[in-house]
Amino acid sequence: MIAVGLMSGTSLDGIDAAAIEIGDGERPAVTIVRTRHTPYAAALRARALAAASGEALTASDVATLHADLGDAYADAAEEIVRLLPARPAFIALHGQTIAHLPDRGATLQLGDASRVARRCGVPAISDFRSADVSAGGQGAPLVPFADHLLFRERAPIALLNLGGIANLTLIPSDRADDVVAFDTGPANIVIDALCATVGEPFDRDGTRARAGRTDETALARALAHPFFAKRAPKSTGRQDFGHELALRLLRECPGLDDAIATATALSARTIAQALARETPAGTRWRELAIAGGGSANPALVDALRADVAPLIVRPLDELGIPASAREAVSFAILGAYRWRGLPNTSPAAPVPTMRRAAGPSTSPEAHLREAHHRRVTTEGRNPRAKGLGDMSTRQILELMNREDTTVPLAVARALPAIERAVERIVRSIQMNGHVIYVGAGTSGRLGALDASEIPPTFGAGRELFQAVIAGGDLALRDAVEGAEDDEGSGGEALAAASPSDVVVGISASGGARFVVGAIARARNRGAGTVAVTCVGSSALARAADVAIVLEVGAEIVAGSSRLKAGTATKLVLNMLSTAAMVRLGHTRGDLMVDVRASNAKLRARAIGIVRAETGVSEEDAIARLERTAWDVRRAIE
């Protein structure tokens, strides 16, 4: 899949764009396809800078800036899309931050994503920070998720972005839970503000910093800012280190070049101090990889090298990622996970227990219809089924057989998510919890089928795996129209869910409101939630902790989820229950030693298991089983 990421940072120098090709699986391969930088037009940059600096603006000013920034992003997106070998699945854009106040639960990025979606004809994913901030988090930095994906095999490694604000990602091991990420303070923002006083956008090649001298008194005053004493996680922005600090340095230092040299020293010193303070005990970094516009400032880089010595400092380019495009690449990765309905926030985030899929998507109306029929596999039309009504019986059967070969491949792609779901189910049952399947129509019947087979196969109680179907038990035999649309009933059905339970929502389209309502209620009750769906962008996939997405493609009979979607769903439910029961010791190797010998067939199977495990005769096996009331496990032992 090709994904495009757009990023414009605190420096307001323009829009970085990156196109990547990202594979499937738990550790998808990422290949850089193309990168591009588009500078802001001077007038647009001035307006964005005024908004970000807290100047008084009318609502009309903000609204038109939002629209005009959206057009600028659309221009940048069109340029890179035109250069790609294939159309991207989506475009992920961060937007331009004009206010970031996490301590007050607020953040605001401008740039109308719908203009990007409409212009480029593909969905746009945006607003990555709000979900984290609304949950009490910092909403920054957002790149550690991508950093861990790209660089965990080089751990222990520290990564630094030198944008307007500097932020560190510390990866001491390959475990996501060990990642630490936070803003350290200013990188270029104060330097750029000082240069702007003489009409220069930045300190090109660090010339002014090298010409000046650091004023130690002014530096000490700047270092006293309370942000620097805070421990991670933390984030900041122009409200702390903007125009006001630049003017103060200008007043306190002998001249402009001295003020810029002092601002440069401030950035390097605070980065080094933060790195030393937040390095986990016993960790010795292999390297500090730097990216962002500041990595092209030799005065800043030299000051940083001196402050972190003897740690090796190297440009991110040497690790295969263009330093100037690191954040754009990161947002393309975040967008890909969001597109697939998977969590894309790092445990390094300020609310480490909350793993969310950040970034809602926006589609132009025409493309939305196209994307819906392409992505919602149970509703789309399969071009290979054209003329189905005129086919012979053999041709229909051959077509169905060929289409069914896509099912195992779709399940294979979902194995990482299935693995996470099984591990969650095992933990739930170990805590005396239950597994509750919830579905409507075919999906609900498949859940009921799997749940009903657990007691005879594994000797478990009927309450261990339960099934809820929209419309009640009558819907197991007859279609109960309209039941799947009742979101409230879905919530009521899960009113008794407990934090030790796992609720598995099943819906091929991911849009059955009964199921979505059930998952929402289960999450509110603290239960674990799993989605089994064919649409990664669906409401159900977004609502669950773990989304198992089965991209089987369009059915030969459009809208019939009883075909490939149903087959894939049954395979997954079999995997969830069987793997969990095996992990919990309900088999002896590959033998069903907890089978309930409740009929002639199962009694014959029990006899065969005892004979296979003990080597006794059939008569002795029967005798053992009769002595243990046909308890196969006890008969073997």
C-alpha positions in Angstrom: 0.0 0.0 0.0 1.2 3.5 -0.8 0.6 6.2 1.8 1.4 9.9 1.8 2.2 12.0 4.8 2.2 15.8 5.0 3.8 17.7 7.9 4.3 21.4 8.6 6.0 22.2 11.9 6.4 24.9 14.4 9.1 26.6 12.3 6.5 27.4 9.7 9.0 26.9 6.8 6.6 25.0 4.6 5.1 21.6 4.0 7.1 18.4 3.9 5.6 15.5 2.0 6.6 11.9 2.0 5.2 8.9 0.1 5.9 5.4 1.5 5.1 1.9 0.6 4.1 0.0 3.7 3.6 -3.7 4.0 1.3 -5.8 6.1 1.9 -7.7 9.4 3.1 -6.8 12.8 6.4 -5.5 11.6 5.6 -4.1 8.1 8.4 -3.2 5.8 8.5 0.6 5.0 10.1 1.9 1.8 10.5 5.6 1.0 9.0 6.2 -2.5 9.3 9.9 -2.8 9.9 13.0 -0.6 9.2 16.7 -1.4 9.3 20.1 0.3 7.0 23.0 -0.6 7.7 26.3 1.1 4.8 28.4 2.3 4.0 31.5 0.3 5.3 34.5 2.3 1.8 36.0 2.9 0.4 32.6 4.1 3.4 32.1 6.4 2.9 35.5 7.9 -0.8 34.8 8.6 0.0 31.4 10.1 2.7 32.9 12.2 0.4 35.7 13.5 -2.1 33.1 14.5 0.5 30.8 16.2 2.0 33.8 18.0 -1.3 34.7 19.7 -2.2 37.8 17.8 -5.8 38.9 18.0 -7.7 37.4 15.1 -11.4 37.4 14.2 -13.3 34.2 13.7 -13.3 35.0 10.0 -9.5 35.3 10.0 -9.2 31.8 11.5 -11.8 30.3 9.2 -10.1 31.7 6.0 -6.7 30.7 7.3 -8.0 27.1 7.8 -9.3 27.1 4.3 -6.2 28.6 2.7 -3.8 26.2 4.6 -6.0 23.4 3.3 -5.5 24.6 -0.2 -1.7 24.8 0.4 -1.7 21.2 1.6 -3.8 20.2 -1.4 -1.2 21.8 -3.7 1.7 19.9 -2.0 -0.3 16.7 -2.0 -1.1 17.0 -5.7 2.6 17.6 -6.5 3.8 14.4 -4.8 0.9 12.3 -5.9 1.6 13.2 -9.5 5.1 11.7 -9.2 4.0 8.4 -7.7 3.8 5.0 -9.6 0.3 4.3 -8.2 -2.4 6.2 -6.5 -2.0 6.3 -2.7 -4.6 4.7 -0.5 -4.9 8.0 1.5 -3.1 11.2 2.5 -2.4 11.8 6.2 -1.8 15.4 7.2 -1.0 16.9 10.6 -2.1 20.4 9.9 -0.5 23.6 11.2 -0.5 24.0 14.9 -1.6 27.5 16.0 -2.2 26.6 19.7 -1.0 23.7 21.8 -2.1 23.8 25.4 -2.1 20.3 26.8 -2.2 21.4 30.4 -5.5 23.1 29.6 -6.7 20.1 27.5 -6.6 22.0 24.3 -4.8 21.8 20.9 -5.6 23.3 17.5 -4.2 22.6 14.1 -5.5 24.4 11.0 -5.7 23.1 7.4 -8.9 21.8 5.9 -8.4 18.1 5.2 -11.5 17.9 3.0 -9.9 20.2 0.5 -7.0 17.7 0.2 -9.4 14.8 -0.1 -11.5 16.5 -2.8 -8.6 17.8 -4.8 -6.6 14.5 -4.8 -9.6 12.2 -5.0 -8.4 10.0 -2.0 -9.4 10.0 1.7 -7.5 12.4 4.0 -6.7 11.5 7.6 -6.1 14.3 10.0 -6.5 15.7 13.5 -4.0 13.3 15.1 -3.6 15.2 18.4 -7.1 15.8 19.7 -7.9 12.3 20.9 -4.8 12.1 23.1 -5.3 15.6 24.5 -8.9 15.0 25.3 -7.9 11.9 27.2 -5.6 14.0 29.4 -2.4 13.4 27.4 0.1 15.8 25.9 -0.8 15.1 22.3 2.9 15.3 21.5 5.2 14.1 20.3 3.4 11.8 17.9 6.4 10.3 16.1 7.6 7.7 18.7 5.1 5.1 17.3 6.8 5.4 13.9 10.2 5.7 15.4 9.8 2.4 17.2 8.6 0.7 14.1 11.5 1.9 12.0 14.4 1.8 14.4 13.7 -0.8 17.2 16.2 -3.2 15.7 18.9 -0.5 16.3 18.1 -0.2 20.0 19.4 1.3 22.2 19.0 4.4 20.1 18.0 8.0 20.8 16.3 10.0 18.0 16.0 13.8 18.0 13.9 16.1 15.9 15.2 19.6 15.5 12.2 21.4 14.3 10.8 24.6 15.8 10.6 22.6 19.0 13.0 19.8 19.8 11.7 16.4 20.7 13.4 13.1 21.7 12.4 9.5 21.2 14.3 7.1 23.4 14.3 3.5 22.4 16.3 1.5 25.0 15.1 -1.9 23.7 12.8 -3.4 21.0 9.9 -3.3 23.4 7.3 -0.7 22.6 6.5 -0.3 26.3 10.1 0.9 27.0 9.9 3.8 24.6 10.1 7.3 26.1 9.2 10.4 24.0 8.9 14.1 24.9 9.6 17.7 23.9 12.8 19.1 25.3 12.1 22.8 24.5 13.2 25.0 21.7 15.3 23.9 18.7 15.0 26.5 15.9 12.0 28.5 17.1 13.9 31.2 19.1 16.8 31.3 16.6 14.3 31.9 13.7 12.4 34.6 15.6 15.7 36.4 16.2 16.6 36.2 12.5 13.2 37.5 11.6 14.0 40.8 13.3 16.3 41.5 10.4 14.2 39.9 7.7 16.0 36.6 7.6 14.0 33.4 7.8 16.7 31.4 9.7 20.4 31.3 10.6 21.7 29.9 7.3 24.6 27.6 7.9 24.8 28.8 11.5 26.7 31.9 10.3 25.3 34.3 12.9 25.7 31.9 15.8 29.3 31.4 14.9 29.8 35.2 14.6 28.4 35.8 18.1 29.3 34.7 21.6 27.1 33.0 24.1 25.9 35.4 26.9 26.1 33.1 30.0 24.0 35.4 32.1 21.2 35.5 29.6 21.5 31.8 29.0 21.2 31.1 32.8 18.0 33.1 32.9 16.6 31.3 30.0 17.5 27.9 31.5 15.5 28.8 34.6 12.2 28.4 32.6 10.1 25.9 34.6 9.5 23.7 31.5 13.1 22.5 31.6 12.7 21.1 35.1 9.6 19.0 34.3 10.1 15.3 33.8 8.8 13.5 30.8 6.2 13.1 29.4 5.8 16.8 28.5 5.2 18.9 25.5 5.5 22.6 24.6 5.2 25.1 21.8 5.3 28.7 20.7 3.4 29.8 23.8 6.5 29.0 25.9 9.3 29.6 23.6 8.2 32.1 21.0 8.6 35.8 20.1 8.6 36.9 23.7 11.7 34.9 24.6 13.5 36.1 21.5 12.9 39.7 22.3 14.2 39.1 25.9 17.4 37.6 24.6 17.8 40.5 22.2 17.5 42.9 25.1 19.8 41.0 27.4 22.6 40.2 24.9 25.1 42.7 23.5 23.9 42.2 19.9 21.8 40.1 17.5 24.5 37.6 16.7 25.2 37.1 20.5 21.5 36.6 21.0 21.4 33.9 18.3 24.5 32.2 19.7 22.8 32.2 23.1 19.6 30.8 21.7 21.6 28.1 19.9 23.4 27.2 23.1 20.0 27.1 24.9 18.7 24.5 22.4 21.7 22.3 22.6 22.1 22.5 26.4 18.5 21.7 27.2 18.5 18.8 24.7 21.6 17.3 26.3 20.2 17.8 29.9 16.9 16.2 29.0 18.6 13.3 27.3 20.8 12.7 30.4 17.9 13.0 32.8 15.5 10.7 31.0 18.0 8.0 30.0 16.9 4.7 31.8 19.3 3.4 34.3 21.9 1.1 32.8 21.2 2.2 29.2 24.1 3.3 27.0 23.0 4.8 23.8 24.5 3.5 20.6 23.9 6.8 18.8 21.8 10.0 18.7 20.2 10.3 15.2 19.1 13.8 14.3 16.5 15.1 11.9 14.5 18.2 11.1 15.5 21.6 9.8 18.0 22.2 12.6 20.1 19.2 11.5 21.2 21.4 8.6 22.5 24.1 11.0 26.2 23.2 11.7 26.5 25.7 14.6 23.5 24.0 16.4 24.8 20.5 15.6 28.3 21.3 16.8 27.0 22.7 20.0 24.9 19.6 20.5 27.8 17.3 19.8 29.9 19.1 22.4 27.1 18.9 25.0 26.4 15.1 24.5 30.0 13.9 24.0 31.2 11.2 23.7 27.8 10.1 22.3 27.9 9.7 18.5 25.6 12.2 16.7 24.7 11.3 13.2 22.1 12.5 10.6 19.1 10.3 10.2 19.9 10.1 6.5 22.6 7.6 7.4 19.9 5.3 8.7 17.9 5.4 5.5 15.3 8.1 6.4 15.7 11.6 4.9 16.2 13.9 7.9 14.0 16.6 6.4 11.1 14.2 5.8 11.2 12.2 9.0 7.9 13.6 10.4 6.2 13.4 7.1 7.2 9.7 6.9 6.0 9.2 10.5 2.5 10.6 9.6 2.3 8.4 6.6 2.9 5.4 8.9 0.4 6.7 11.5 -2.1 7.1 8.8 -1.5 3.6 7.5 -2.3 2.1 10.9 -5.3 4.4 11.3 -6.5 3.3 7.8 -6.2 -0.3 8.9 -8.1 0.3 12.1 -5.0 -0.4 14.3 -3.7 1.5 17.3 -1.1 4.1 16.3 -0.3 5.8 19.5 2.7 4.8 21.5 2.8 3.7 25.1 5.3 6.5 25.4 2.3 8.8 25.2 1.3 10.7 28.4 -1.6 8.3 29.0 0.4 5.1 28.5 -2.4 2.7 29.1 -4.5 4.1 26.3 -3.7 2.8 22.9 -5.8 4.6 20.3 -6.1 4.9 16.6 -5.6 8.7 16.2 -6.8 10.6 13.2 -10.3 10.6 11.7 -10.6 10.4 8.0 -12.3 12.7 5.5 -13.4 11.8 2.0 -14.9 13.9 -0.8 -18.5 12.7 -1.5 -17.7 11.1 -4.9 -14.7 9.3 -3.6 -16.5 8.3 -0.5 -19.0 6.3 -2.5 -16.1 4.7 -4.5 -14.1 4.0 -1.3 -17.2 2.6 0.4 -17.9 0.1 -2.3 -14.2 -0.8 -2.6 -13.5 -1.1 1.2 -16.8 -2.5 2.4 -16.2 -5.8 0.8 -19.7 -7.2 1.5 -21.3 -4.4 -0.5 -18.9 -3.9 -3.4 -19.3 -5.6 -6.8 -16.8 -8.2 -7.9 -15.7 -7.6 -11.6 -14.9 -11.3 -11.9 -18.6 -12.1 -11.2 -19.8 -10.1 -14.2 -22.4 -12.2 -16.1 -22.9 -14.6 -13.1 -26.5 -15.2 -14.0 -25.4 -16.6 -17.5 -22.8 -19.0 -16.1 -23.2 -22.7 -16.0 -23.3 -24.6 -12.7 -19.7 -25.7 -13.2 -18.5 -22.1 -14.0 -20.3 -20.8 -10.9 -18.6 -23.4 -8.7 -15.2 -22.8 -10.2 -15.6 -19.1 -9.7 -16.6 -19.6 -6.0 -13.7 -21.9 -5.5 -11.2 -19.4 -7.0 -12.6 -16.6 -4.8 -12.4 -18.8 -1.7 -8.6 -19.1 -2.2 -8.4 -15.4 -1.0 -9.7 -16.3 2.4 -6.6 -18.0 3.9 -4.5 -15.1 2.6 -6.7 -12.5 4.2 -6.6 -14.4 7.5 -2.8 -14.7 7.3 -2.5 -11.0 7.0 -4.5 -10.6 10.1 -2.5 -13.0 12.2 -0.8 -10.3 14.3 -4.1 -8.9 15.4 -5.5 -12.4 16.0 -2.5 -13.2 18.2 -3.2 -10.1 20.3 -6.8 -11.1 20.6 -6.0 -14.7 21.7 -3.5 -13.4 24.4 -6.2 -11.0 25.7 -8.8 -13.9 25.8 -6.3 -16.1 27.7 -5.7 -13.4 30.3 -9.4 -12.9 30.6 -10.2 -16.6 31.3 -7.3 -16.8 33.7 -9.1 -14.0 35.6 -12.3 -16.0 35.6 -13.7 -13.8 32.8 -15.9 -14.8 29.9 -15.7 -14.5 26.1 -18.9 -13.0 24.6 -19.4 -13.1 20.9 -21.8 -10.3 19.6 -23.1 -10.2 16.0 -26.1 -9.8 13.8 -27.4 -12.1 11.0 -24.7 -14.4 9.6 -22.1 -12.9 11.9 -24.2 -13.6 15.0 -24.9 -17.1 13.9 -21.2 -17.8 13.4 -20.5 -16.6 16.9 -23.3 -18.8 18.4 -21.9 -21.8 16.4 -18.4 -21.4 17.8 -19.5 -20.8 21.3 -21.8 -23.8 21.3 -18.9 -26.1 20.3 -16.6 -25.2 23.2 -18.3 -27.4 25.9 -18.2 -30.7 24.0 -14.8 -30.1 22.5 -12.9 -28.8 25.5 -15.1 -29.8 28.5 -15.7 -26.2 29.5 -18.9 -24.8 31.0 -21.4 -23.2 28.7 -20.8 -19.8 30.4 -17.2 -19.6 29.3 -17.9 -18.7 25.7 -21.3 -17.0 25.2 -23.1 -15.6 22.2 -25.4 -12.6 21.8 -27.2 -12.1 18.5 -29.3 -9.1 17.4 -33.0 -10.2 17.5 -32.4 -12.9 20.2 -32.5 -16.7 19.7 -35.2 -16.4 17.1 -32.6 -14.8 14.8 -30.6 -18.0 14.9 -33.2 -19.6 12.6 -35.0 -16.7 11.0 -34.0 -13.2 9.7 -35.1 -10.6 12.2 -35.0 -7.5 10.1 -34.0 -4.2 11.7 -32.5 -5.8 14.8 -29.0 -5.0 13.7 -29.8 -1.3 13.5 -30.7 -1.0 17.2 -27.5 0.4 18.8 -29.3 0.8 22.2 -30.3 -2.8 22.3 -26.7 -3.8 21.6 -25.6 -1.7 24.6 -28.3 -3.2 26.8 -27.2 -6.7 25.9 -23.7 -6.0 27.3 -24.8 -4.1 30.4 -23.5 -6.9 32.7 -20.0 -7.1 31.0 -17.2 -7.0 33.5 -13.6 -5.8 33.3 -12.4 -9.4 33.2 -14.5 -10.2 30.1 -13.6 -10.0 26.4 -16.3 -9.0 24.0 -15.8 -10.0 20.4 -17.9 -7.9 18.0 -18.5 -9.6 14.6 -19.7 -7.6 11.6 -18.5 -8.1 8.0 -19.2 -4.5 7.1 -18.3 -3.2 10.5 -21.4 -1.0 10.5 -24.0 -3.1 12.4 -25.1 -0.6 15.0 -26.2 -3.3 17.4 -22.6 -4.7 17.5 -21.0 -1.2 17.6 -23.3 -0.3 20.6 -22.4 -3.5 22.3 -18.7 -2.9 21.9 -19.1 0.7 23.2 -20.9 -0.5 26.3 -18.4 -3.2 26.9 -15.5 -0.7 26.8 -17.4 1.6 29.2 -17.7 -1.4 31.6 -13.9 -1.9 31.3 -14.1 -5.1 29.3 -11.6 -6.0 26.6 -13.0 -5.6 23.1 -12.1 -7.3 19.8 -13.6 -6.5 16.3 -13.8 -9.1 13.6 -14.7 -7.3 10.4 -13.8 -7.0 6.7 -13.4 -3.2 6.8 -10.5 -1.6 8.6 -12.0 1.9 8.4 -15.4 0.9 9.9 -17.0 2.1 13.1 -16.6 -1.3 14.7 -12.8 -1.5 13.9 -12.3 2.0 15.3 -14.3 1.2 18.5 -12.4 -2.0 19.5 -9.1 -2.4 21.4 -8.0 -5.0 18.8 -9.3 -4.9 15.2 -9.0 -8.1 13.2 -9.5 -7.0 9.6 -10.2 -9.6 6.9 -9.7 -8.0 3.5 -11.2 -10.8 1.4 -12.4 -8.6 -1.5 -15.8 -8.2 -3.0 -18.2 -11.2 -3.0 -19.5 -12.8 -6.2 -23.0 -11.9 -5.0 -22.7 -8.3 -3.9 -23.7 -7.8 -0.3 -23.7 -11.5 0.8 -21.6 -11.8 3.9 -22.4 -15.5 4.1 -19.7 -16.2 1.4 -16.0 -15.2 1.7 -16.6 -12.9 4.6 -18.5 -15.6 6.5 -15.8 -18.2 5.8 -13.0 -15.9 6.9 -15.0 -15.0 10.0 -15.5 -18.7 11.0 -11.8 -19.4 10.5 -10.9 -16.5 12.8 -13.5 -17.5 15.5 -12.1 -21.1 15.4 -8.6 -19.6 15.9 -9.6 -17.4 18.8 -11.3 -20.2 20.8 -9.1 -23.1 19.8 -5.8 -21.3 20.4 -7.0 -19.9 23.7 -8.2 -23.3 25.0 -4.9 -25.0 23.9 -2.9 -22.2 25.7 -5.0 -22.8 28.8 -4.2 -26.5 28.8 -7.5 -28.0 27.6 -5.7 -30.4 25.3 -2.8 -32.9 25.8 -0.6 -32.0 22.8 -3.0 -32.3 19.9 -5.5 -34.5 21.7 -8.9 -33.4 23.1 -8.5 -34.9 26.5 -11.3 -32.8 28.0 -13.8 -34.0 25.4 -17.3 -34.8 26.8 -18.1 -38.3 25.6 -21.8 -37.6 25.4 -22.6 -39.8 22.3 -21.4 -42.9 20.5 -19.0 -41.0 18.2 -17.4 -39.1 21.1 -17.2 -42.2 23.2 -15.3 -43.9 20.4 -13.0 -40.8 20.2 -12.4 -41.0 23.9 -11.4 -44.6 23.7 -9.0 -43.9 20.9 -7.4 -41.1 22.8 -6.8 -43.2 25.9 -5.4 -46.0 23.8 -3.1 -43.7 21.9 -1.7 -42.1 25.1 -1.4 -45.2 27.3 -0.9 -48.1 24.8 -3.6 -50.2 26.5 -6.1 -52.4 24.7 -9.6 -51.3 23.8 -11.1 -53.2 26.7 -8.6 -51.7 29.2 -9.3 -48.2 27.8 -13.1 -48.7 28.2 -12.5 -49.9 31.8 -10.4 -46.9 32.6 -13.0 -44.6 31.2 -15.9 -46.2 33.0 -14.0 -46.0 36.3 -13.5 -42.2 35.8 -17.1 -41.5 34.5 -15.6 -41.1 31.0 -13.2 -38.4 32.0 -10.5 -38.9 29.4 -7.8 -36.8 31.2 -8.2 -38.8 34.4 -8.3 -42.1 32.5 -5.0 -41.4 31.0 -3.4 -40.2 34.2 
